[in-house]
Each structure stands twice: as C-alpha cells, then as structure tokens.
Amino acid sequence: MDQVALKNFEEKGLPCPFIILQSGVIVVSQTGETIKNELTQMATIIFETINAIGHIKIDTIEIVGDKKGAIITVDDERLLGCLFEWTEDLSLDKLYALLGELKDQSGVAPTAKEKVMVKLTGEVLEEIKAILKEYLGDFAERIYQNQIKTQRIKTDEFYEEDARRFILALGKAAGMIIGPSKGSELTNKLYKILK
C-alpha cells in the first residue's frame, strides 16, 4: 500500500488515512506528511501500552474530541486509521466502512524491506545528550545511560527508528524528574534533531 493508494481513499472521503507498522514503517497520504512524527509517536504509545498490559486484543480505538478525532483499527503488527475534523456531513459509519475497505485492499501490511533504514551518526547521540543536559543537569548522564541499556540501543549502529524509540523513552524518564509538561517539551525538542 503506497501513498497514491491512500490518496485514492482520501478522495473517497477518508480524511488523512495512515498505516503504521509496529516496526516503525509508516505510510501516510500527502496531507499526513506534515504530522508524520506525531503519528509515529502516537503509534509507539499505542503499541507500548498494548505490550505493557499483556498483549490484549484490541480491534478499534476511537478518539473523539470537540473538533477533531481519530479512528484506528489495530492488527497484531499494524495500525490503520484516519484523522478527521468534525463537519456537519461527517459520518462515523462512512469512515468505518472506508477503513474496512482500506483494510481489505491493503492486505498484508508493508514489509520492513520497504523501509529505508536511515543510519544516524554519533553526532546525533551527542546532540541528544547535550539537550538532555540542558533539561536534567547532573541527572542527564544517568538517564541517558539507563535508557541506552533499557532500549537496547547500539551506539555503533544507530538508526532513525532507534532514535525515535530512544527519544520517547528519554522524554518519559525525564518527565518523572522534571514533570510531564517539561518532559513533553524535551521530547519535542529532541524529535526536531531528526528532521
């Protein structure tokens, strides 16, 4: 399933469709390109939550707010969904039907072979460490080393998907020390390194 196929579903009325594999492979329509990092972060949180509570079977996640919402179908290794803004003519039933059709047509999710592994330099790790020190001071080195070990990061083979997982873990760990809002601010600042 590629971006063109998702665009076709978008034209049928499925707003901002996406497919995200647990391995980190993400396919979004052109309109979703600007929020690709946020979608990746959301997927990581969903997969981590499912893993943390014992691999329970979840079929669908529906998040509905006053102005925006998301519908996400959950398979063993992927999320397939859409992000929408409320309008008078929006029908959740129609969105569910289009997602079902997309799920049927997408068949097997994109494979890891399709994903381009972007190897990062050691400079990225140094940049991460420097920003972490700004927020955590003397605690930075300990948090950094703990998360390197916990996330099983290989510093000699450091890829973008590792960086995303590592940054999310650092933000969570830092949030326990500096508070959740500062932890979130740190996470966002670290994600900017990857852009």
Stockholm file with secondary structure:
# STOCKHOLM 1.0

chainA/1-195         MDQVALKNFEEKGLPCPFIILQSGVIVVSQTGETIKNELTQMATIIFETINAIGHIKIDTIEIVGDKKGAIITVDDERLLGCLFEWTEDLSLDKLYALLGELKDQSGVAPTAKEKVMVKLTGEVLEEIKAILKEYLGDFAERIYQNQIKTQRIKTDEFYEEDARRFILALGKAAGMIIGPSKGSELTNKLYKILK
#=GR chainA/1-195 SS CCHHHHHHHHHHTCCSEEEEETTSCEEECGGGGGGHHHHHHHHHHHHHHHHHTTCCCCCEEEEECSSEEEEEEECSSEEEEEEEECCTTCCHHHHHHHHHHHHHHHCSCCCGGGSCCCBCCHHHHHHHHHHHHHHHGGGHHHHHHHHHHHTTCCTTSCBHHHHHHHHHHHHHHHHHHHCHHHHHHHHHHHHHHHC
#=GC SS_cons         CCHHHHHHHHHHTCCSEEEEETTSCEEECGGGGGGHHHHHHHHHHHHHHHHHTTCCCCCEEEEECSSEEEEEEECSSEEEEEEEECCTTCCHHHHHHHHHHHHHHHCSCCCGGGSCCCBCCHHHHHHHHHHHHHHHGGGHHHHHHHHHHHTTCCTTSCBHHHHHHHHHHHHHHHHHHHCHHHHHHHHHHHHHHHC
//
